């Protein structure tokens, strides 16, 4: 038998999804994989019921149903001020996971390099490798996760054809400032590079921070491949509806890649989701207020439990410092935490290129009652989780 493809030899299964399975095995409160345990908006589920009864049930247009793309273009203009042509500048994908992979395969060739900020969502390095490209990592400096412009330029000098920008960032919750974005923009222009953005948490940002769509910066619309999703904004992670917004030239290529990857996103789910894309400003204000309240509840609980942590500016993740427990492996710590303390988390090492084993990621996209149950267990973490080296 011939050996299997070499490109995947360095891969493991997703550590995030593995921690969900471990959490389930020990009946732990799952604060690992980032999905909510509360329902989507009632109007959205009612629209889904209608679509289930009435259709459509067959393929939509490969790059997305027309009414979905039109609603998405209106929403995007409302929040960013940027005109988007729904006929030439959008492709609807099976979640932002496919959107990122499709974007990558549209702009890089085997042998190219792709710049990735570290820490990073675990798919980014894998996307580059599956595309035949080499990831080049740029460190973000804790605790505020700022970058050194010289290190960004160093990545471009090494030949990075594209840079991946997650804003707000998973896992560190960083929201990039306009000044930081302008630095990236000037370097992308200087080195004639693309910027692939992951903006799935665009509406989950905490005051006084503000999400700025990278494509709206001067001269960046033609260089930016904006990837987004409905999953987090409308609490429908299982619907797998994502999208790419870019210039017609890029979208023309992305549509071809998308066609051969998945053909198209689910037609009835697109039909139902138009309802959400037409929500007014009050929905997004309420979303921000909801997540601000959950963030404050969870951070206050971690403080009470004496667990050092970051304070996210956006998204719904917290990095907690477990140095005091003395574990050389944060994966082992998370397995013990799920079994002994009854709380699921993700080892931070799965997000960092650097040798980081003292951080774990919690998420707080849960009901208040769920977070309170997790915090009650974490109050006893030093009694339930054995220390190493003592």
Protein Blocks (a to p, Z undefined) as FASTA:
>chain_A
ZZddfklmmpccdfklmmmmmmmmnopacfkbgcdfbdcdfklmmmmmmmmmnopabdcd
fkbpfklmmmmmmmmmmmnopacdfklmcccdehjklmmmmmmmmmpcehiacddddddd
fklmmmmmmnopacdddddddfklpacfklmmmmmmnopabdcddddddfklpacdfklm
mmmmmmmmmnopaddddfklmmmccdfbdcddfklpghklmmpccdddfklmnopaknop
acddddfklmmmmmmmmmmmnopacfklmmmmmmmmmpcfklmmmmmmmmmmmmmmmmmm
mmmnopacdddfbdjbdcddfklnopablklmmmmmmmmnopacddfklmpfbdcfkbcc
ddfbbcfklmmmmmmmmmmmmmmmccehZZ
